[in-house]
Amino acid sequence: MGVASKAGDWAFKAFTAGLGVTTIYLTATFSVNVYRGLAWHNAQTKLEKQVSSEQSS
């Protein structure tokens, strides 16, 4: 195996490792953003219900 072949193998391994890390990072941040969005939506719904019950009283 030549030096160029080994260098190509290492470059490919580094590239695929980078893709793996990027995928894990994006999955984690997406999950956090979905959680925050649902929490925000739930808070807005509670606020709307509270305001409407105060207005009807």
Helices and strands as residue ranges (DSSP letters): H 3-56
